[in-house]
Amino acid sequence: MSRRTRVAGRNAVVTGASSGIGAAVAERLAAMGCPLVLVGRDRDRLAAVRARTGGRAVVADLGTARGVESVAEAAVDWVELLIHVAGIGWAGPLADTPATTVDELMAVNLGAPVQLTRALLPTLRAADGHVVFVASIAAIGVANEAVYAATKAGLRGFADAVRLESGVGVTTVLPGVVATEYFRRRGTAYHRRFPRMVPPQRVAAGLVGAVEGGKAEVFVPRWLTLGARVHGAAPATFARLSRRFDPPAR
Ligand SMILES: NC(=O)c1ccc[n+]([C@@H]2O[C@H](COP(=O)([O-])OP(=O)(O)OC[C@H]3O[C@@H](n4cnc5c(N)ncnc54)[C@H](OP(=O)(O)O)[C@@H]3O)[C@@H](O)[C@H]2O)c1
């Protein structure tokens, strides 16, 4: 369990707000009367979301220390809900993954949420606030997404530790496959038959419900919880099933 946190009307920072899941979260929070800080790199897309949600746009590259600092500066002494959605993917065998891509995945998916949470923790504590990390079902291990999986598993471990030590509410959201621009941007289409894609609004609804309900983790769709349970209780069986449905590349 995490702490139950009221969402309506609270000041919220949403990273990755210019697209997909982040934009859907921003729209849901705006409908609940939350003043927003919307973070992304793409100025025009951020402005289009802001036209629907209100709030303040902060254009920042979370792959850089300067970008992370500018978001922290915009949110300090203000933020009550810190929602980390920004992220990038990459698919392919580990040995073919460019070293620069490894660095970028680590910086955007893991480094930025860690640094931003660290910088804003005193503000969140004073506000009885809540931090949300959008991880992925890949956190339990997916073939040909080793670095991405590592960043998402790292995020999950970080969330578990912060939940224990900080006194603020902490929720991890683990989506399966979501219909966004994620796959086009990573340069590799989604090829598996399941899990099926869900709309980003479903993830946004699961996220808000989990914060209000005091859930430590939520899988979207919910049935993916089963995969995580098998992974935890019977890792060898999980690995056997994974190899059967998604054989390793040669
Ligand atoms: N789609 C899926 O199937 C799926 C499944 C599980 C988990 N997730 C996770 O969900 C999150 C959102 O993904 P999505 O599906 O909504 O993909 P998306 O539509 O591609 O959105 C990604 C968001 O991250 C932002 N972003 C990327 N790099 C950034 C950087 N260097 N600095 C600042 N912002 C950056 C993008 O902003 P700009 O374009 O403005 O830079 C965009 O707003 C990611 O963390 C992803 O790993 C997605």
The ligand as an SDF file (V2000), in Angstrom:
LIG
                    3D

 48 52  0  0  0  0  0  0  0  0999 V2000
    3.3290    3.1850  -25.3340 N   0  0  0  0  0  0  0  0  0  0  0  0
    3.5470    2.0660  -24.6670 C   0  0  0  0  0  0  0  0  0  0  0  0
    3.2200    0.9620  -25.1290 O   0  0  0  0  0  0  0  0  0  0  0  0
    4.1550    2.1110  -23.2780 C   0  0  0  0  0  0  0  0  0  0  0  0
    4.1020    0.9360  -22.5040 C   0  0  0  0  0  0  0  0  0  0  0  0
    4.6570    0.9450  -21.2290 C   0  0  0  0  0  0  0  0  0  0  0  0
    5.2420    2.0960  -20.7410 C   0  0  0  0  0  0  0  0  0  0  0  0
    5.2940    3.2140  -21.5200 N   0  0  0  0  0  0  0  0  0  0  0  0
    5.9530    4.3940  -20.9580 C   0  0  0  0  0  0  0  0  0  0  0  0
    5.0260    5.4590  -20.9330 O   0  0  0  0  0  0  0  0  0  0  0  0
    5.7380    6.6890  -21.0020 C   0  0  0  0  0  0  0  0  0  0  0  0
    5.0750    7.5840  -22.0340 C   0  0  0  0  0  0  0  0  0  0  0  0
    5.1930    6.9860  -23.3030 O   0  0  0  0  0  0  0  0  0  0  0  0
    4.0980    7.1920  -24.4480 P   0  0  0  0  0  0  0  0  0  0  0  0
    3.6310    5.8560  -24.8280 O   0  0  0  0  0  0  0  0  0  0  0  0
    3.1210    8.2200  -24.0610 O   0  0  0  0  0  0  0  0  0  0  0  0
    5.0650    7.6910  -25.6260 O   0  0  0  0  0  0  0  0  0  0  0  0
    5.1230    9.0520  -26.4480 P   0  0  0  0  0  0  0  0  0  0  0  0
    3.7860    9.3860  -27.0190 O   0  0  0  0  0  0  0  0  0  0  0  0
    6.2800    8.8870  -27.3650 O   0  0  0  0  0  0  0  0  0  0  0  0
    5.4720   10.1610  -25.3380 O   0  0  0  0  0  0  0  0  0  0  0  0
    6.7520   10.2630  -24.7770 C   0  0  0  0  0  0  0  0  0  0  0  0
    6.8410   11.5570  -24.0050 C   0  0  0  0  0  0  0  0  0  0  0  0
    8.1350   11.6340  -23.3840 O   0  0  0  0  0  0  0  0  0  0  0  0
    8.7010   12.8990  -23.6820 C   0  0  0  0  0  0  0  0  0  0  0  0
   10.1520   12.8380  -23.7760 N   0  0  0  0  0  0  0  0  0  0  0  0
   10.9080   11.9290  -24.4420 C   0  0  0  0  0  0  0  0  0  0  0  0
   12.2060   12.2440  -24.3520 N   0  0  0  0  0  0  0  0  0  0  0  0
   12.2680   13.3800  -23.6120 C   0  0  0  0  0  0  0  0  0  0  0  0
   13.3400   14.2030  -23.1760 C   0  0  0  0  0  0  0  0  0  0  0  0
   14.6190   13.9370  -23.4970 N   0  0  0  0  0  0  0  0  0  0  0  0
   13.0470   15.2930  -22.4450 N   0  0  0  0  0  0  0  0  0  0  0  0
   11.7810   15.6030  -22.1310 C   0  0  0  0  0  0  0  0  0  0  0  0
   10.7190   14.8590  -22.5130 N   0  0  0  0  0  0  0  0  0  0  0  0
   10.9690   13.7650  -23.2500 C   0  0  0  0  0  0  0  0  0  0  0  0
    8.1140   13.2940  -25.0220 C   0  0  0  0  0  0  0  0  0  0  0  0
    8.1680   14.6970  -25.1390 O   0  0  0  0  0  0  0  0  0  0  0  0
    8.7600   15.4740  -26.4280 P   0  0  0  0  0  0  0  0  0  0  0  0
    8.4140   14.6920  -27.6330 O   0  0  0  0  0  0  0  0  0  0  0  0
    8.0890   16.8100  -26.3400 O   0  0  0  0  0  0  0  0  0  0  0  0
   10.2060   15.5240  -26.1760 O   0  0  0  0  0  0  0  0  0  0  0  0
    6.6860   12.7860  -24.8990 C   0  0  0  0  0  0  0  0  0  0  0  0
    5.8810   13.7390  -24.2650 O   0  0  0  0  0  0  0  0  0  0  0  0
    7.1940    6.3460  -21.2920 C   0  0  0  0  0  0  0  0  0  0  0  0
    7.9330    6.4150  -20.0960 O   0  0  0  0  0  0  0  0  0  0  0  0
    7.1250    4.9040  -21.7800 C   0  0  0  0  0  0  0  0  0  0  0  0
    8.3080    4.1970  -21.4920 O   0  0  0  0  0  0  0  0  0  0  0  0
    4.7550    3.2490  -22.7730 C   0  0  0  0  0  0  0  0  0  0  0  0
  1  2  1  0
  2  3  2  0
  2  4  1  0
  4  5  1  0
  4 48  2  0
  5  6  2  0
  6  7  1  0
  7  8  2  0
  8  9  1  0
  8 48  1  0
  9 10  1  0
  9 46  1  0
 10 11  1  0
 11 12  1  0
 11 44  1  0
 12 13  1  0
 13 14  1  0
 14 15  2  0
 14 16  1  0
 14 17  1  0
 17 18  1  0
 18 19  2  0
 18 20  1  0
 18 21  1  0
 21 22  1  0
 22 23  1  0
 23 24  1  0
 23 42  1  0
 24 25  1  0
 25 26  1  0
 25 36  1  0
 26 27  1  0
 26 35  1  0
 27 28  2  0
 28 29  1  0
 29 30  1  0
 29 35  2  0
 30 31  1  0
 30 32  2  0
 32 33  1  0
 33 34  2  0
 34 35  1  0
 36 37  1  0
 36 42  1  0
 37 38  1  0
 38 39  2  0
 38 40  1  0
 38 41  1  0
 42 43  1  0
 44 45  1  0
 44 46  1  0
 46 47  1  0
M  CHG  2   8   1  16  -1
M  END
$$$$
